[in-house]
Amino acid sequence: MKRVLFIMFLCAFAFLISFGTCNAQPSGYGGKQEYGDSVQPRDIDTLIPEMDPAAELWLFVENYRFVTGKMIHLTLQLIWKLGVSVDVEEFNTVDLSPFRIEKVTVGERQIFNNDSDFSVITYILSLPDDAEMGIYTVPAFLISYTDEANKSSGQVQTSSMALKKVPILVETELDRDVIVIGDTLKYKLTIWHEKYVQILEENMKQLNLSPFDLRAFRISEEAEGELKKTTIEYELSIYELPDKAENFEIPSMPVLYFDKREGDVMEWEEGNTPATLRISTPAIPVLINSLLKKIDVPLEKAKGPLVYSKKDVWLRSHLPVIMGVIILISLGANEIKKLIYRMSAIIRERMAMSPLAHAERLEKLIVDFNSEAGDDELRQSIVNIDCILRGFLGALKEMRRDVVRSVTTAKLIDIIRDKKMAEDIVGAADNVLKSFDGVIFGDINRDAIKEAMDGVQEILKEAKRRGYY
């Protein structure tokens, strides 16, 4: 690991000295921040008001205005103390007339502030398409609860909510709110309106969007059910920042329209035109990254091409590359040598454990065996042959060397018999190993030794004939 880190350091040093030095001003990023008392971090539990009643209902709406054919999404948050049970089934049966309930979703119970539970209930409501324009009220309703701790029961009531059906509704969409000088910003208005509402398209193109410049303008209209959908797309850019420091924003845009039904009534009366109505979009703040504005980068043609001497080219370009290549080759060659040596050692070790290697050792021991030697020398020869024969039998069935040396003769025979080795070899090996055990741990019987040595040769011959090695 140290060698690898050293190689990486040398290579990085060799390549980095070819680059010039850059002076950077500290940006202050990551520095210590000063916090006033008004923004000191506080325990979040202190931000959650204490709950006095046993249960409470809080009602929210996505948008207080709606148009024909659009669903109304109401969110009801139910919070109740521990030990209080609420009949959530009543949420499915409440009466919200004149609104029709399209769908009710009761959320899972969750823990709130470690001493209360809460759940979120979502209502999707609708009005008939022929409903008149105007204000409609979502009525209040009651939900029952039981306080198990105080052995009491009661009801919790929602608040009523006023919603307004309007003939036109505007939705805004901005592709991003952080730009740099010269970027193109895409701003889209989606206007849902009744079919009798006419948008003054010409006015939408001539709006003053300062400090932004209008690059492109597209408008399209299509019918969707009982409504019309008018889509207006702007492409805006900013090239100069005003002198005064202020927050930039896409200004509020007026959408002018009129009621075509009113125009039909007045077209017979001379000098009368339908009243122009107006709805405004909200202003959208935009952050302009002015960093590129404050960096003075001269043009290349103004200062001319840079000329480097041959010495600088060699010292900063060619020499570091050559040094890096030499270091990589020298250190890499050494690592390759070590890898080859380790691989060859593994191969040699596996070859030494192969049945062929054990068979060659057995054949050499059989050739060198002297049946007329003294008792001690003869017993040592038998020990060597017994050890190599056990290794040979284990290698035939890919047994580990430590397993072969640690098991008894009976266990070894059972193992190689379970491995479905030829019964002739298993029986001969059983007789030979038992004879060797008798010589190693008992008296020397030269006739038994001669018979066992013949059995070893038969084992080798039969294993070779069957292609075991």
N, C-alpha and C positions, 0 to 999 in steps of 0.2 A: 504494500500500500504506500509506503514511504517513497519507493522508487517511482511509482506512478505519479504521485504528487510532484516529485522533483522534475519528472519529464514535462508535466503540464506547465510548471513554473518556467522552465527554460524555454519552452516553445512560445509561451505568452510574452516573455521578455524579448525574445528574438524578433517577433513580429511587431511588437508595439513600439520599439525604438525607431521604426521607420516613419512614424507619424509625428507631426509637430505638436508643440505644447499649446494647450488652449487655456486661457485665463477666463474663469467663470465668476460672475458676481454671485455672492450668496443670496439665495432666493428667500431665505427665512423659513422655508418649508420644514416642518418637523421641529421648529423651535418651541419654546415654552409659551403658552398662551395665558394671558391675564384674564381672570374672570371677576366680574363685579358681584356684589351681593345679590343683585337681581337675577343672576343666572347660576347661582351656586347649586350644585346637584342636591336634590332632596330625596328623601325616602318616598317611593311611589305610593306607599299606603296613605301618606298624608294628603295626596292629591285626590283620593277617592272619598267622596262625602259619606258620612255615616248614614246608615239606613234606619229610619225610625219605624215605618209601617212593616207589617209582616211580609207584604208583597207590593211591588210597584210595576206599572206598565208605562213604557215610554214609546211614543209613536213618531216615526220619521217617514218622509216621502222623498223620492228621488227628484221629482220636479213638481212644483205646485201647479204648473200649467200642462195641459194635455190637449191633443187634437183628436179628431174623429179617427177611429180605428186603431189608436195607439193604447197599449195596455198601461195601467198605472201600477207601479210597484210600491207597496207599503211595507215598511219594516217595523215590526213590533218587538221591543226588547222587554222580556219578562225577567224580573229579579226577585228572589224570595229568600228569606232567612233559612238557615239550617233548622230542621225540625218542622218545617212547613211543607205541606204537600199541596200541589196545584193540579186541578183537573184540566189538563191540557187538551182533552177531547172537546171541550167547549169551544175551542178556537175554530173548529171545523163547522160549527153549527150557528155561528153568530149571524145576525142580520145587518147588512151594511147598505140597505136600500137608500138611495136609488141605484147604487152600484151593484153590479153582478160579480160574484166571486168566481173567477176562472180556476184558480189553483191556490191551495194552502200548503205551506211547507213548515213543519215544526222541527226546529233544530235540536241537536242533542243537548242534554243537560251538561253544563260546565261549571267549574268552580270559579267564584268571583271574590277576591279579597279575603280568601281563607275562612270567611264566616257566612258566605251567602252562595246561592246557586243562581245561574242565569241561563236563559235559552232565547234564541232568536227565532221569531215566527215571521214568515214572509207571505204576504198576500199579493196576488195578481188580480186587479180589478178592471172592469170595463164598463162603459156606458153604451146604450144603444146608439147606432150610427145616426139616428134621426133626432137625437137629443139636441135641444137648443143651446146656443152659446150662452155662457153665464157661469155663475158660481154655484157649485154643488158642495154639500157638506157630507163628509164621512161621519156617520153617527157614532157616538160613544157606546160602548157595550161593557157588560160586567162578566168577570171570570171568578169562579168560586175557589176558595182555598180553605185548608184545615190546618190549624196550629196544634200540632201534636203535643208540644211542650206545655202550652198554657191551656190545653183542652178547650179550645174555642175554634170558631169558624167565622168566615166573613166573605166579603167580595171586594175585588179590586176593579176599578173602573178606568177605562182609557179616556183620553181627552178627544173631543171632536176636532175635526180638521177640515178647513175649507179649501177646495180645489177649484180651479177655473178652467172651463173649456173655452179655448180660443181658436180663431180661424187660421192662425199662422204660428209656427214654432220654428226657431232657428237654433241649429247646433253648429258649433265651431270645432275645427280640428287643425292643429299645427304640427308639422312633422318633427320639429325640434325647437327647443327654446334657448339654445346656446349656439351662437354663430360667430364667425370672424368676418372681417371686412371683405366684401366682394362675394360672400356666399349667397346662394339662392335659397330663399325660405319659401316653403309651400304652405299656403294658408287656404283652407277650404271651408265654405259655408254650405250647410245642408239645410234647406228651407222646406218644411212640410206645411202645406197649406190646402185649404179647401179649393175645389175646382172653380169656384166663382171669384177667388182672389187673384188679382193680376199684379205681378211684381213689376216694378219700374226698372227694367234691366239697364237702361241707359244710365240711370243714376248710379247704379252699382259700379260701373266702369269708370266714372268720373270722380270717384271719391278721393279725398286728400288723405294719403296714408303717411304723411311726413313723420319721422325722418326717412322713411323707406321709399324707394323708387319702385314703381310698378313695371315689371319686366314682361309679364304675360297675363292674359285674362281669358278665361274660358267659362262658358255658361251652358248648361244643358237642362232639359226639362223632360220628365217622364211621369206617367200616371201609375200610381200604386194603390189599387183598390179604390176607396172613396176619396183618396187624396191625390194631390200632385206633389212631386218631389222636384225641386229646383236645386241644382248643384252649381255653385260658383267657386271656381278655383283661381287663386291669385299666386303669382310667383313674384316675390319681393326680394330686393337687395338693398344694401346700404354701403355707401362708398366713403362717406365723410362723417366724422363725429362732430356734433355741435360743440361749441366752445364750453358751454356750461356743463358742469358735472351733474347728471341726473340719471334716474333709472329709465331705460328705454322700454317702449311697449308698442304693440300694435294697437292703435287707438280704437275706441268704440266706434262701430260702423252702423249708420242708420240704414235700415231696410225699409224702403218706401213701397206702399202698395195701395190698392183701392178695391172697392167692392164693385164687380162688374154688374151685379144686379141693380145697384143704385144707378149706374150709368145708363142701363136700359130704361129705367123709369124717367130719367131726366133728359134723354136724348131728344124728346119732342119739345122741350122747353129751351128756347134760345138763350145762349149765354150761361147756361148752367152746366157745370162739370162735376163729376163725382169727387167727394172729399178724399184727399190723400191722407192716408194713415201711416203710422211709423212704429217700428219696433227696433230696438238697438241691441247690438251684440256687446258682450262684455269686453273690456280691454284686456289684452294678454301681455304680461311682462316678458321681455326677451333680454337675455344677457349677451352682451357683445364682448368677445374676447379681443381686446385691443392690443395684445402683446406684439403682434406683427407690425402694428402701426408705429411702435416706438423703437424698432430696431432699424438702424440706417444701414442698408446693404447697398453699396455702390454697384453700378453696372459693370460687367466684365469688360465691355468695350471701352469704358471710360478710363480704366486703369491699365489696360493692355495685358497681354499674356505674361505669365511668370516664367522666368528663365532660371534654371538650376544648373550649377556646375557639374562636371562629371564626377568630381570628388563627392559632392553631396548625393548624387544619384547612387554611387556605389555604397557609401556609408549608410544611407537611409533606405535603400531599396534592395539592391542585389546582395550585399553582404549579409544582412539579417536573414534573408531567405536561404542563402547557401549554408549559413551556420545552423539554421533550424533543420534543414534537410540532413546535414551531417550528423547532428545530434540524434535525430530520429533513426537514421540508419544504424549508427553505432550502438545505441541503447536497444533498438529493436532487434538487432542481430543477436545480442547477448540474451535477450528474453526468449528469442526463438530457439537458441541452443538449449536453454534450460527446459523449455517445453518439450523439445525432441528427446532430451535425456529422460525426463519424467515419463514420457510416453513409452520409450524403449524399456525402461525399468518395469513398467506395468506389463508390457508384452512378455518380457522375460519371466516375470513372476507367474503369469498365466500359463506360459509354456512349461514352466517347472511343475505346475500343478496338473498338467494334462495326463490322461491315461498312458499316452505314448511314452512320456518321460519316466513314469513309474515302471512301465514294462521294460524299458531299456535298463533301468537300475536293477530290476529283478533278474534280468538275464545276465548282467555282469556279476551279481552276487552268486548266482547259480554256478557260473563258470569258475569263480574264485573259491567256491565252497570246498572245504577239505574235510571229508568224513573221518579221516584218521587223526585229526587234531585232538589235543587234550580237551578235558571236560570244560574247563573255563573258556577256552578259545572257541570251542564248538557251541557252547551256550550263547556266547556273544554273537556269533554268526547267525544263529537262529533268531535272536532278538532283532537283528538288523533286517533279516528277511521277513520276519513277522510284521515289522513296522512298515516296510515298503509294500508288502502284500495288502495290508489294511488300507493304505493310501491308494493303491491301485483299484481296489474294489469300490472305495468311496468316490474316486474320480470318474469311474464308469457311470455313476449316477449323479454326478455333480454335487456331491456332499462336501461340506466345508471340512477343512483339515482338522479343526479343533473338535468337531463332532465325531469324526472318525476315531481320533485318539482317545476320546473321553468315554466312549461306550464300551460295554463288555462284548465278548465274542458272541454270546447268544443274542444280544440286542442288535449287533451289527448284521448278523445273519437275518434277523427278522426284518430289518430295514431294507436290505437289498432284495429280500424276497417280496416285500410289499411293492418294491419298484418294478416288479414283473421282469426280473432278470431270468435268463435261462436256468432251468432247474438243475441241469448238469453242472453248471458253474457254481450255483449256490450250494449244492450238496458236496462238491469237491472242496469248496472253500470252508464249509463247516468242519469237515474231517481234518483238513490241514491245520486250521487255526486251533482246533482242540488239541491236536498232537503237539503243536508248538507251545500251547499253554502248559501241557504236561511236562515238556522239556524245560521251559523257563522257570516254572514254579515247583518242579518235582525232580525225579531221577532221570538220568539220561538213558534213553533206549535207542540205540543206534539203528536197530531195524525199523522202529517207528519213524525215526528221522529220515531214513532213506525212502520209506513209503510216502512221507509227507513231501519231500523234495520232488518226487515223481508227480505228486498231486499238483504242486505249484506249476510244473511245466505243462501239465494237462490244462490247468486253468488258463495259462497264457495262450496255449495253442487253440483252445476252444473259443476264447474271447476274440482272438485274431480271425479265426475262421468265420465267426458270426459278424465280423465288421464292427466290433465294439470300439476299436481304436485303429 
